[in-house]
Amino acid sequence: MEELVQIGKIVSDINRVKILGLMHRETELCVCEICDTLKLSQPLVSRHLKQMREAGIVKTKQSGKWMLYSLRESRIINCFLDTIQDEIKTLPTIITCTKE
């Protein structure tokens, strides 16, 4: 039940829902790709990602100097994302950063 409450808190914010949708669609994203695509500030996106990581929804992977974010496997999140699949399709195209 605790997991459900944590996920409820996460999906109560439209920006976090958009971030989840992008990660579901694109698999892995860095902070700058999320910021540029959704036109959100880096501190705001980092705070949202931290909350999602602490809730156990998001995992990280170091790739050189970049931190990549992706979704952890979760039945509840997958069910939620399946429900909003049509809205996920309307999210903007990823603005890719140059990871050199």
C-alpha positions as CSV (number, residue, x, y, z in Angstrom):
1,M,0.0,0.0,0.0
2,E,2.9,2.3,0.7
3,E,4.1,2.1,-3.0
4,L,0.6,3.1,-4.1
5,V,0.7,6.2,-1.9
6,Q,4.2,7.2,-3.1
7,I,3.1,6.8,-6.7
8,G,-0.1,8.8,-6.0
9,K,2.1,11.7,-4.8
10,I,4.3,11.4,-7.9
11,V,1.5,11.5,-10.4
12,S,-0.2,14.4,-8.7
13,D,2.0,16.8,-10.6
14,I,1.6,17.4,-14.3
15,N,5.3,18.0,-14.9
16,R,6.2,14.7,-13.2
17,V,3.6,12.9,-15.3
18,K,5.1,14.4,-18.5
19,I,8.6,13.3,-17.4
20,L,7.3,9.8,-16.7
21,G,5.6,9.8,-20.1
22,L,8.8,10.9,-21.9
23,M,10.9,8.2,-20.1
24,H,8.3,5.6,-21.0
25,R,8.4,6.6,-24.6
26,E,12.2,7.2,-24.9
27,T,13.5,4.6,-22.4
28,E,16.5,6.7,-21.2
29,L,16.9,10.5,-20.8
30,C,19.3,12.9,-19.3
31,V,18.2,16.0,-17.4
32,C,19.1,18.4,-20.3
33,E,16.9,16.5,-22.7
34,I,13.9,16.7,-20.3
35,C,14.6,20.4,-19.6
36,D,14.9,21.4,-23.3
37,T,11.9,19.2,-24.4
38,L,9.5,20.3,-21.7
39,K,10.9,23.9,-21.4
40,L,11.4,23.5,-17.6
41,S,14.3,24.7,-15.5
42,Q,17.1,22.3,-14.6
43,P,16.6,22.8,-10.8
44,L,12.9,21.9,-11.2
45,V,13.5,18.8,-13.3
46,S,16.3,17.7,-11.0
47,R,14.0,18.1,-8.0
48,H,11.2,16.1,-9.7
49,L,13.7,13.3,-10.7
50,K,15.0,13.2,-7.1
51,Q,11.4,12.7,-5.8
52,M,10.8,10.0,-8.4
53,R,14.1,8.2,-7.5
54,E,13.3,8.4,-3.8
55,A,9.9,6.9,-4.5
56,G,11.6,4.0,-6.3
57,I,10.0,4.8,-9.7
58,V,13.2,6.0,-11.5
59,K,16.7,4.6,-11.7
60,T,19.9,6.2,-12.8
61,K,22.9,5.1,-14.8
62,Q,26.2,7.0,-15.2
63,S,27.3,7.3,-18.8
64,G,30.6,9.3,-18.9
65,K,29.8,12.6,-17.3
66,W,26.1,12.2,-17.9
67,M,23.5,10.8,-15.6
68,L,20.8,8.9,-17.5
69,Y,17.3,8.4,-16.0
70,S,14.9,5.5,-16.8
71,L,11.8,3.9,-15.3
72,R,12.1,1.0,-12.9
73,E,9.8,-1.9,-13.6
74,S,6.5,-1.3,-11.7
75,R,3.1,-2.8,-12.3
76,I,1.4,0.2,-10.9
77,I,3.3,2.7,-13.1
78,N,2.9,0.5,-16.1
79,C,-0.8,0.4,-15.6
80,F,-0.9,4.2,-15.2
81,L,1.2,4.7,-18.3
82,D,-1.0,2.4,-20.3
83,T,-4.0,4.4,-19.2
84,I,-2.5,7.7,-20.5
85,Q,-0.9,6.2,-23.7
86,D,-2.8,8.6,-26.0
87,E,-1.6,11.6,-24.0
88,I,2.0,10.3,-24.1
89,K,1.9,10.4,-27.9
90,T,1.2,14.1,-27.8
91,L,4.3,15.0,-25.8
92,P,6.9,17.0,-27.7
93,T,9.6,15.3,-29.6
94,I,12.8,14.9,-27.6
95,I,15.3,17.7,-28.1
96,T,18.5,15.6,-27.9
97,C,21.5,17.1,-26.2
98,T,25.1,16.5,-27.5
99,K,26.7,14.0,-25.0
100,E,30.3,14.5,-26.2
